[in-house]
Amino acid sequence: MNDDGARFSLLICLGLIALVAGIYAQTLGHDFLNYDDNEYVIENPIVLQGVTLAGVKYAFGSICEVNWVPTTVLVNMLDCQLYGTWAGGHHLTCFLLHALGSVLLFLWLRKMTGCLWKGALVAALWAVHPLRVESVAWIAEMKDVLSGVFFFLTLMAYTDYTRGRTLARYLLVMVLLALGLMSKPMLVTVPFLLLLLDYWPLRSTPRVRLSLLLAEKLPLLALSLISSLATLWGQKGAIGAMSNMPLALRIENAILAYGDYLREMLWPFGLALYHPIDPKGPNVWEVALVFLALAAITLWVLRARVKRPCLLVGWFWYLGMLVPVIGLLKVGSQAYADRYTYLPSIGILIAIVWGVDGIGRQDGGWIVRWLHTTTFRARRITIILSLLIAGLTLLSWKQTRRWANSATLWQETLDSIGENDKALMNLGEVLMQQGKIKEAEGFFRRALLIDPSSRGSLSNLAATLSLQGRNEEAMQIFRELIHLDPADSGPHNNLGSILMGQGKYEEATSEFRQAVAIDGNPQASCNLATCLMREGLLDESEAEFRNLLKSNPVSPMAHNNLGSLLMSQGRLQEAIAEFRQALTIDSAYPSAKTNLDQALKRQEALR
């Protein structure tokens, strides 16, 4: 690359970073959300400790929110090491990763095609599009932007590999893909995408035999298979819960989702965190029209593949990368999710930008003419492109504001897509956290009018009833939940907690034991040990606490309650150690502070 090209590339990279920062710097003042952020960060005691040996073991040996994503978990731990529970620091990591991904996308496109301005246009449109907001402004979806960085690095490494097929370069491709898959399993289709890139623009055939191109993808395919199996294992419960949806309905929903994603790319309005499935089912004519449109586009790109192979590559990039999340294997109750477009949408942008100007490795088409001529037409189209990027940037900035906190997000979701049980339930949880119990109860009841079988809404409703002292009503709901799903440990634990509060220790112990037997529920284990302690079964209680701490050594409640038991036996030195350990894990744990002060005073009095 000449000096002018290098200078332009540097300016483009800086411009991309500035665009991303202009949209997402506001997230430094945003909060954690009450949707998945708790599981990944704010209520995950192991992650909150930062990077530790126990944390590394946890990252690789555990499922987080039905996904096996050890790379993401480790980065979350590093963020906690750096920022603690300051949400702005975690948001900073998210938008810096997105900025890095935007730069890498541009650099990869320039490296692969030799086209400077086309690559810059694709990267800019992708970086600022409002569909990116969900992935960047949501801490729990940091796995999107992190996997994106490794995705682009994988593509760059593979491009280098095709220009000099060495073992070292191939191993680098494998390592980067593995890291990407461990960030988010969305990358399972990458081996197939690389075959598309072999066709265009790398044009590996006929220079390289097709059999070799296929064979060299097999180790990468093995990585994808391992990631897929880990994902299926982690999501087995969620998949099972949605398996009642007929296959025909899932196929219809998948067809509509492909159309919805295209619509949102072209008309990015009505975006929301949650798009519910219509309980009445999709309109048959709408499904037919979308299917015919998709089929027509597919036939068109196939016919144009000789003259414009970029259309085929871009279109099948889009179709293929969405396969893992399009809903054929249904997980969750959403019809589609905006965040799923994070990487698939790049294919559409490549098809559009390269497609309208023909095929070639060197700029020489309309983009160069726009930027290097002084005709009125060139200036006019340059202004149009600038206004398009500016408009998308403004829309993304406004969309990002909606993610400031849970209350704002879920209210905006209701305003955007209308009454739905997910938004109502989560708004109710926000109110419950604010101590507005009666108002929260109303939201949970509204959610249950939409989905009477929602276990989350039922459980939250029971919790609000219990907080209001209406324990009989709450216990009736928990028993109903146990009847609906005997394999769910949560209702057993919650029912046991009410019984323990009523002093019915024997019944409570029975519920806690059932919860522990189902899935080793750590909260139920801690409650069981506490219940045994209140019954006066101190030896059995201590054994239960110590067993729990072997499997979950970072439970501040378990350390604190064990310390209370030890203090009641006069074992002050051991009790002080447990209280201090609880505070090491959670420095704001109130009862541990109080108990530690009491234990230290008793110890001082004995001297």
N, C-alpha and C positions, 0 to 999 in steps of 0.2 A: 504494500500500500504506500502511495506517495505521501508527502508531508501534508498536502491539502486534505487528503482522505483521512489521515490520522487526526488532523485538527477538527474536521467535521464530525468524526466519530466521537471524539472527546466532548464536543459541544452537545451532540445528540444525547450522550449518556448523562451529562449534567442536566440537560433539559428534561429528560425522563425522570430523574431523581427529584427535580424541582416540582414537576407536575404531581408526582405521587405525594411529596411532602405537603404541597398546597392543599391537597384533599384530606390527607389523613393525619396531619399534625394535630388537628383538633382532638383526636382520640386520646392524647396525653391527659386530657381532663375527664375521660370517660371512666365509668365504673365497670366492675365485673358484672356479668349477667347471671340471673338465676336459672339459666338454661345451659347445662353442660359445663359452664365455667367452674361450677362447684366441684364436679367430678374430676376435671383435669387439674385444677389448681387450688381454689380457695378453701375447699373442704377436704383436700387430699393431704393428710398429715405427712405422708412420705415425701410427696413433691415439695411441700412447704419447707422441709428441712434443707433443701438444696441438693447439690450433688454429693451423695455419700455412697459407700459400698453397698449398703442395704438398698439404697435408691436405685443403683444400677441393676441389682438383682431383681428388684421389683419391676423396673422398666422392661426387662427382657422376659420376665416370667409371669406377667399379669396382663389381663385384658382391661383396657380403659374405655368405658362407654362402648362396649361391644366391638372394639377394634384393637388389634395388636399393632401398636405404633410406638415401639421403644425409642426411636430417634426423637419423635415429638415429645415424649414424656421426659427424656433427658434434657431437651432444650427448655421445657417448662421448669425443670429443676434448676437449670442454670439461671433462668430468669428470677426464680425465687432467691437464689444465692445472691444475685445482683440487686434486685429491687424489693425483695420481701413481698409484702401484700399490697404494694403500690400498683394499682391496675395500670396506671399510665406507662410504667416501665414495660409491662407485658405487651401493651399496645404498641409501644415503640419498636419492640422486636418484630411484631407483625408487619408494620408498615415498612420497616427497613428491609425485611425479607422480600416484600412485594416490590420495592424499588430495585433491589438487587435482581430479582427475577425479570423485571422489565428490561434492565440493562443487558442481562444475559440473553434474553430473547432477541434483542436487537443484534448483539454481537454474533449470536449463532446464525441468524438469518444472513448477516453480512458475510460471515465465513463460508456458509454453505452455498450461497447463490452469487456472491460478489456484488449484490445490489445494495447500495448504501441507503438510498432514500426510500425504497420500498420497504426495506427492513425497519427503517425508522418509523414509517407510517403505521405499519402493522403493530409495532411495539407500543407506540403512543396510543393508538385506538384501543388496544387491549388493556393497557395500564390504567386508563382513565374511565373506562366504561363502567356505568353504574352497577352492572352485574358483578363487578369485582368486590363491591363494598361488603357483602356478607362474609366473604372469605377473609378480608383484611381487617374489618372493624370488630370481629368477633374473636375473642381470645381462644375459645375452644376450637375454632377453625384455623388456628395457626398451622395445623397440619396441612392445610391447602397450600399456603404460601411456602412452607418449608419443603413440601414435596415438589412444588413448582421449581424451586431453586435446583434441587437435585435432578429434576427432569431436564431442565435446560443444560445442566452440566453433562448429563448423560448424552444428550443429543450432540453437544460440542465434542465430547470424547469420541462418540461414534463417527462423527464426520472426520475427525483426525484419523481414526482407525481405517476408514475406507480409503484413505490416501496413502496408507502404509500399514498393511495388515501385519502387525507384530503382536506377540503374546502379551507384552507389557501394556500396550494400548487396549487390547481386548479385556484384560483383567481390570483396567481402570473403568471401562464401561460397566463391567459386572458389579464392581464395588459401588459405583455411583447409583446404579439402578437399585441395588440392594438397600442402600441408605434411603433412596426415594420411596421404595415400597414399605420400609419400616417407618416412614413419615406418614404415609397414607397409602392404602392398597389400591387407590385409584389408578396407579401406574401399571397395573397388571397387563394392560393392552400394549405396552411399549414395544415388545418384540414384533408385533404385527405392524405397528406404526413405522418401525425401522425398515420393514420390507417395503412399505409405501415410499419411504424416502429413498430407498435403493432404486426405485422406479423413476422418481423425480424428486429433487433435482440432482441427486448424486449420480444417477444413471450408471449404476454398478453393472447392469446387464446391457449388452452382452460381454462386457469386459471380464466379468466374473460369472462363472457358471451358476445357474439358478440353484442347483443342488448344494453348492457351497454356501450361497446366501441363506438357504433354509437351514443347513446344518449348523452354521455359526449362530443362529438364533436359538438353538435348542437349550444351551445352558441358561440363556436369559429367560427362556420360557419356563425352565425348571424353577428359577427364582420366583417368577409370577405364580407358578402353581403352588409353591410353598406358602407364599403370601395369601393366596386365595383360600387354601386349606385353613390357615390360621384365622383368617377373617370369618370363614364359615363356622369354625369352632367357636369363635367369640360371639357370633351373632345367632347361634343356634336357637337361643331362647326367643330373640326378637323375630327371627324367621318363622319359628313355630307359631308365634302369636298371630302372625299375619297370613299363615298358610291357608286360612279359610277363604281367602279371596280367590275366586275362580280364575283359572289360567286365562280364559277368554277375556275377563275383565282386566287382568294385568296387562295383556297384550294391547287391548284398546287404550288403556291408560298410558302405556309406553309410547304408542303412536302419537297420542295427543301431546305427550311431554316433548317429543322431538319438535313438534310444531310450536309449542309454547316457548321453548328455548330460542327458536329462530325469531319468533315474534318479539320476545324481550330484547334480543340483540338489536333489532331494527327499531323497536318502539319501547324504550326502557322505562316504562311507567307501570304502576301497580305492582312494584316489587315488594316482596314481604318475606319474612323469615319462614312463614308456614303457609303452604298452599294446600288446603284440605281436599281430600277426594270427595267428589259429589256423591252423597249417599244414594241418590237416585240413579247413579250410573251415568256414563257418558252418552251424549247424543249420537246415535248411530250414523246420522248423516254427516255430523262433524268429523267423526272418526274416518268415514269414507273419504271425505274431501281432503283431510290432512294426509291420509295414506296415498291417495292419488297424486297429490302434490309432491310428496317425498319420492314416490316411484318415478314421476316425471323428471324430477331433478336428477335422480340416479341414472335414468336412461340417457338423459342429456349429457351428463359428464362422461358416461361410458362412450358415447358416440364421439365426443370431442377429445378423447384421451390422446389421440395421436398429435393433433395440433396444439392442444392445451392440456397437457397432463397435470398441470397445477390444479385444475378444477377437480379432477378425480382424486388426487392426493388430499386436497383440502376438505372435500366433501366426506370422504371415507375416514379421514382423521376425526371429523366431527361425529359421524355416526358410530365409529368404532370405540372412541374413548368414552362415550356415554353408556356403552353396553353394561358395564358393571353397576351403574347406578340408575338405569332407566326404569327399573321397577319390575322386571320379569321375575326376579327373585326378590320378593317384596320384604323390605325391612322398614318399619315405621309406617305411619298412617298418612304421610304427605303424598300428594299427587306428583309433585316435582319440587325441586329445591334450587334456588338461584345459584347457590355455591357450586353446584355440580358443573356449571359451565366454565369454571376457572381455566382449565386447560383445553377442553374440547373446542371452545369458541375460537381458538387460534387458527384452527383449520379453516373455518369460514373466512376469517380475515385474510389469510394467505390466498385462498381461492379468489376472493374479490380483488385484492390489490394486484396480484400477479395475473389473474385471469383477464382483466380488462386491457392489459398491455401486452398480452402474448407471453411467450416463453423466451427466456434467455438468461445467461449468467451475468451479463453486463447491462447496466442501465443504458438506455438509449431510447426509451419510450417517452410516454407523456410526463412522467414525474420529472425527468431531467429537463424536458422542455419547459415545464411550469417554473422550475426553479432557476433556470439559466437563460431564459429569454425575457425580453422586456415587452412583449406584445400585451395588448389589453386582455386578451383571452387568458394568457398565462397568469397574469396578476389576479384576474377574477377568480380563477379556479383555485389559486393558492389561498386567496382570502376565504373561499368557501371551505376549504380543508381546515384552515385555522379556526374558522368559526365553529366547525363541526367538533373539533377537539376541545375548543373552549366551552361549547355547550355541554358536551359530555362531562367535562371537568366540573362545571357548575352543578349539573344534576347529581354527580357523585358526591360532591361536597354537601349538598342538601340531604342526600340519602344517608350519608355518614352521621349527620346530626341526629337522626332517628335512633341511633345505636348508643346514645349517651348513657342510658341506664335502663334497667328492666321495665320500669313503669312506662317510660317514653316508647320503648321498642314495642311492647305489647299493645299499647293504646294505638300506636301507628299501624300495627298489624290489623287490629279491629277496624280502623278507619279505612285501610287499604282494601281488605278483602271481605269485610263484613263479619258478622257474628260467627265465631268458631270456638270450639271447646278448648283448643290448645291455648289460645290467647287469653280466654277467660280464666282458665285454671292458673296460668302463670301470673296474671294480674292479681288473682286471689292470693297467691303465695306472697307477692310483694306486700299486699295489705296485711297479711298475717304477720310478716316480719316487722311491719311498722306498728304492730299492736292493735290494728283495726280489725278485730276478730269478727265482729258482727257483719261488717262490710265484706270481709273475705268470704264468710259463709254464703252471702248472696251471690258472689261470683261463682263459687263452686256449684251452687244449685243451678245457676244459669248454664254452666258447662254441662251438667248432667241432663238438662233438658235436651241438649243436642246429642250427647252420647251417654245414655244411661248406664252403659257398661264400663265406662272409663274408670280403671282402677286407681289412676292418679287422682282424679277428682273425688272419687269416693273416699280414698284414704285421707285426702286433705280436708274434706268435709268432716270426717270423723275426728280429725285432729282439732278442728275449730270447735266442735261440739264438746270435746273433752276439756279444752281450755275454758269453756264457759261453764264447766261443772256438769254438763249433761252426759255423764259417763255411760248411762244405760243405752242411750241412743248411739253413742260412739261405739260401744262394744257390739251392738247389733250390726252396725255397718262392717266392723272388722270381721265378725263371724260370717257375714255375707261374702266378704272378699275371700275368706278362707274357703268357703264353699265354691266360689267361682274358680279359684285357682289354688288348689291344695299345695302346689309346688312353689308357691311364693312365700318366702320366709317373713316378709315385711309385716303382714297383718298379724301373724303369730306374735312377733316382737312387740308390736303396738298394743295388741290386746293384753299381753303380759305386763306391759308398762302400766296400764290402767289398773290391772288387778294388783300389782305390787303397790301402787299408790293407795289402794284401798286396804292394804294390809292382808290381802288374800295370797300369802306367799306360796302356798302349795300349788294353787291353780296357776299362779304366775310362773312358777318354776316349770310346770308342765308345758306352758306355751313357749317359754324360752328354749327349753330342751328341743321341742319340735322345730323351732326356727333354726337352731344350730345344726340339727340333724339334716335339714334340707340342703343347706349350702354353706354351713360354717359361718353364718352371719356374725361378723365381729361385734356389732352393736348388741345383738342378742346374747353373745357370749359374755360380754361385759355386764349386761343386765342380769344374766343368770348368776354370775359370781356375786354381784351386789345383792341380789335377792337371797342367796344362800347366806351371805354375811348377816343380813337383817333377820334371818331365821335363827341365827346363832350357830350355824354350821360353819365355823370359822376355818377348820382344816380343809374342808371340801371347797369352801369359797377361795381360799388362798391357792389351792391346786388349780382351780378353774382360771383365776387371774394369771397365774404363771403359764399355763398352757396357752392362754390367749396371747400373752406377750411374746411367746416363742414364735408364733405365726404372724403377729402384728405388733412388733416392738415399738411402734411409733404412735400408739393410742394414748393420748394424754389422759383420757378418762380412766383407762385401765390402770395406769401408773398412779393416778390420784386416788382411786378407790382402793387399790391395794395398799397404798400408804395409809389410808384411813383405817383399814383393817389392822395393819401392823401397829399403828399408834394405839389402837384400842387394846392391844395385847402388851403394851409397854415396850415394844421393840422400836424405840425412837430413832436410833441411828439408821436402821433399815427404812423406816417410814420417811425420814428426811431425804434419803437418797431417792426414793420413789417420787416424792413431791418435786424435788429438783429436776428429776428426769421429765416429769410432766411439763414443767415450766420451760425446760430446754426445747421441748417439742412445740409448745404453744405458750409463749411468754405472757399472753394475756389471759390465760386460763384462771378465772377468778377464785374458784374454790381451792385450787392448788396453792395459790398465794396465801389464802387464809389459813389453810391447813399447815403450810410450812411455817408460818409465823407461830402458830399454836405449838407445833412440835418443838421449835427452837426455844420457845419460852419454857416449856416443860423440861427440856434438856438442861437449860440454864438453871432452873429451880432445883434440879437434882444434884448440881455440882456443889 
